């Protein structure tokens, strides 16, 4: 059994060939991906299977969603030991206005956000927009 299979089993996910392929695809990416990106990479796969796999990965805290303001949901692998917790696991995201790439800046954590009494925070998303390191060199 390889590392990917062991990891998926550890997360309580039934190991299938498609889940291994999608996890490996995501682990190779340095930028976030859309469901369309995944569909294009696996054009012979059923769209519903791809969507369900991403949702399973999200439910099991393997991937997280990023809303970068473009209107298209993007996904990225979570860091090791991430629990997508509002108090400990939140990090910045950067969206390049030139090339359109969105990346996780996992070394830059979002401090705990205190909301007023009576409010309950369920999700925090902080996106910095500008020009990425690759585009700024051009």
Secondary structure, 3 states (H helix, E strand, C coil): CCHHHHHHHHCCCCCCHHHHHHHHHHHHCCCCEEHHHHHHHCCCCCHHHHHHHHHHHHHCCCEEEECCCCCCCEEEECCCCCCCCCCCCCEEEEEECCCCCEEEEEEEECCCCCCCCCCCCCCCCCEEEECCHHHHHC
